[in-house]
């Protein structure tokens, strides 16, 4: 249970970081042109986050599933990861910046919610 809990907590934190990035960076870039020049592009950030999110989420959900056996939670998490992966891989070329941000935030909220539910399901099954 301990390992699953830690992966869920890390994944929730990563989802929160993604949301902050998606909402704050456009404001920073619009208001502070110097930050825009030194911050780098959004594609790089999404790629790095995807490399962190996928293994953390897979481990969190696999370990959680072994305890609570709720496949719906795993499916919800997989949908969240798929949404984030689609944004990271194709979002820059397909959508406008606003749509890309909205889809990223929706995917992060979905994945973070799935991890929270996974975390709670594991805690409910754990007997002291």
C-alpha positions in Angstrom: 0.0 0.0 0.0 2.8 2.4 0.8 4.3 2.3 -2.7 1.0 2.8 -4.4 0.2 5.8 -2.2 3.5 7.5 -3.0 3.0 7.1 -6.8 -0.6 8.4 -6.5 0.7 11.4 -4.5 3.5 12.1 -7.0 1.0 11.8 -9.9 -1.4 14.2 -8.3 1.4 16.7 -7.8 2.5 16.3 -11.4 -1.1 17.0 -12.5 -1.2 20.1 -10.4 2.1 21.3 -11.9 0.7 20.7 -15.4 -2.4 22.8 -14.6 -0.3 25.6 -13.1 1.9 25.5 -16.2 -1.1 25.6 -18.6 -2.8 28.4 -16.9 0.2 30.6 -15.7 2.6 30.4 -18.6 0.3 32.1 -21.2 -0.2 34.9 -18.7 3.5 35.2 -18.1 4.3 35.1 -21.8 1.6 37.8 -22.5 2.7 40.1 -19.7 6.4 39.5 -19.6 8.1 39.2 -23.0 11.5 38.6 -21.4 10.1 35.5 -19.6 8.8 34.3 -23.0 12.3 34.5 -24.5 14.0 32.7 -21.7 11.3 30.1 -20.6 11.5 27.9 -23.7 8.6 26.5 -25.7 5.6 24.6 -24.5 6.3 21.6 -26.6 9.4 20.8 -24.6 7.6 21.1 -21.3 4.8 18.8 -22.4 7.3 16.2 -23.6 9.2 16.2 -20.4 6.0 16.0 -18.3 4.8 13.1 -20.4 8.0 11.2 -19.6 7.3 11.8 -15.9 3.5 11.3 -15.9 3.3 8.0 -17.9 5.5 5.8 -15.7 4.3 7.3 -12.5 0.7 6.9 -13.5 1.2 3.3 -14.7 2.9 2.3 -11.5 0.4 4.0 -9.3 -2.6 2.5 -11.0 -1.1 -1.0 -11.4 -0.1 -1.1 -7.7 -3.5 0.3 -6.7 -5.4 -2.1 -8.9 -3.7 -5.1 -7.2 -5.2 -3.9 -4.0 -8.7 -2.6 -4.9 -9.4 -4.4 -8.1 -11.4 -1.5 -9.6 -10.8 -1.5 -13.3 -12.9 1.6 -13.8 -10.3 3.7 -11.9 -7.6 2.4 -14.1 -9.6 3.1 -17.2 -10.3 6.7 -16.0 -6.6 7.2 -15.5 -5.7 5.7 -18.9 -8.1 8.2 -20.5 -6.5 11.0 -18.7 -3.0 9.9 -19.8 -4.3 9.5 -23.4 -5.6 13.0 -23.4 -2.4 14.4 -22.1 -0.3 12.4 -24.5 -2.5 13.6 -27.5 -1.9 17.2 -26.4 1.8 16.6 -26.0 2.2 14.8 -29.3 -0.3 16.5 -31.7 -1.8 19.4 -29.8 0.7 22.0 -31.0 0.1 21.2 -34.6 -3.7 20.7 -34.5 -5.2 23.1 -32.0 -4.9 26.8 -31.3 -3.2 27.8 -28.1 -6.4 28.3 -26.2 -7.8 24.9 -27.1 -4.5 23.2 -26.3 -4.6 24.8 -22.8 -8.2 23.7 -22.2 -7.6 20.1 -23.3 -4.4 20.0 -21.2 -6.2 21.2 -18.1 -9.1 18.8 -18.7 -6.7 15.9 -19.1 -4.7 16.9 -16.0 -7.9 17.3 -13.9 -9.1 13.9 -15.2 -5.8 12.2 -14.4 -5.5 13.9 -11.0 -9.0 12.9 -10.1 -8.4 9.3 -11.1 -5.3 9.2 -8.9 -7.1 10.7 -6.0 -9.9 8.1 -6.4 -7.2 5.4 -6.7 -5.5 6.6 -3.6 -8.8 6.6 -1.6 -9.7 3.1 -2.9 -6.4 1.7 -1.7 -6.8 3.4 1.7 -10.3 1.9 2.0 -9.0 -1.6 1.3 -6.1 -1.4 3.6 -6.7 -2.8 7.1 -4.5 -1.8 10.0 
